[in-house]
Each structure stands twice: as structure tokens, then as C-alpha cells.
């Protein structure tokens, strides 16, 4: 069982393939439902850390995309707060 958790956490590092990442996360949830709690407890810190890393990476990705869209939609805007100027 320990190899399953470790393997799924490893696959969740595959940022080049977000669908694979999502399936690994879903598989981890499904596995966790039936996994004995004493075994799952050993990996709880790793699981939470991995979920936080994936979430933060996705938040940054979405923020960058939204910022690019904003800059495309609003030509000529000056963004002084972030130290950049777009004309």
C-alpha cells in the first residue's frame, strides 16, 4: 500500500501532463477512502504538501494567464504597481 501512495504522489509532479496529474489526484482520493487510516496517517504530511504544491502552481498559472489577457484587452495601460509599463 505504501508504494501506491508514493507512486501517486510522484505522478502528481507531472506538470507537463495536467490530465495525468488530475487522474493521479483522483486515484489518491479513491485509494484513501479504503486505505487503513494508520497507513494513510504516515503519508498525511506528504499528501498535504503535494496538494498544496499543485494548487499553488495552478494558481500561479491562472494568474499569469489572466494577467496576459488583461494586458491584451487593455492596450496602453501602465502598471506602476508591478514595475512594468505597457504602451
NORHUSUL-V336565 format. One record per run of one state. SS is the DSSP state (alpha for helix, beta for strand, coil for the rest). FROM is the first residue (numbers start at 1). TO is the last residue. If there is no record, write none. Layout:
BEGIN
ss=SS from=FROM to=TO
ss=SS from=FROM to=TO
END
This chain:
BEGIN
ss=coil from=1 to=1
ss=alpha from=2 to=11
ss=coil from=12 to=17
ss=alpha from=18 to=34
ss=coil from=35 to=36
ss=alpha from=37 to=73
ss=coil from=74 to=77
ss=beta from=78 to=79
ss=coil from=80 to=83
ss=beta from=84 to=85
ss=coil from=86 to=87
END
